[in-house]
Amino acid sequence: MTADFWTGFATGLSLIVAIGSQNAFVLRQGIRREHVLPLVLFCALSDALLIMAGIGGAGVLIRGNDLLMTLTRFGGALFLAGYGVLAARRAWQGGRMHVQSDTGTTRMMALATCFGFTFLNPHVYLDTVVLLGSIANQRPDPGRWTFGWGACAASLCWFSALGFGARLLGPVFEHVSAWRVLDSSIALVMFLMAGLLLVN
C-alpha cells in the first residue's frame, strides 16, 4: 500500500463519517437487520462510482452545471423532508419494537430509498466527485487512481462497520423508547439536511 492509498483512505473516511441522511438510514436498517448487505454494497459501490467519475473529470462538468445542481438541490430537499415526516410519524407511534430479519421494508424499497439519499443529495456530488476528484487529480498517474481506490476502500469499511455493527445495539432497541429516540433523531437530521440544501 502506498502513501497515496492511505491518504485517499483518510480523506474519504473524514468525509463519509459525517452524520448525514444516508448514514442514518443505513444505521436504522442495520439495527433492524433488514437488507444490510445489499445496502452496504450499494452505498460503497455508489461512492466508488462517483469518486472514480470525479477523478476522470466529471467534477468539472458538475461545477459548471448550475441547472443540474439546482434541480438536485430542490429535489433532494423535498425527498429528505418527506422521509423526515415518515421518521417523525414513526417516533410518534413508537415504531417497531422487535428486531427481526427482513420484515417491514422490502429490499427494493430499501434500495430505492438509499438511492434517493445517495443521488438526490448535492453534497454527495460535491464531496465525492468534486472535492475528492480535485484532491486526487493533484497527483500524477497512477497516484491519483491509487488515492481514489483508498477513498473507495474507506467507504466500504465505513458502511460495513455501520451496517453490520449496528446489530450490537439490538437489545437496546427492544424498547419502544429507544426507537422513538432514534427515529426522532433521524427526523431532525432529515429536516436539518433539507433546510441546509435550501439555504445553501
Secondary structure, DSSP 4 states (H G I P E B T S, - for coil): --HHHHHHHHHHHHHHSS--HHHHHHHHHHHHTSSHHHHHHHHHHHHHHHHHHHHTTHHHHHHT-HHHHHHHHHHHHHHHHHHHHHHHHHHHHT---S--SS-SS-HHHHHHHHHHHHHS-HHHIIIIIIIIHHHHTTSPTTHHHHHHHHHHHHHHHHHHHHHHHGGGGTTGGGSHHHHHHHHHHHHHHHHHHHHHHHH-
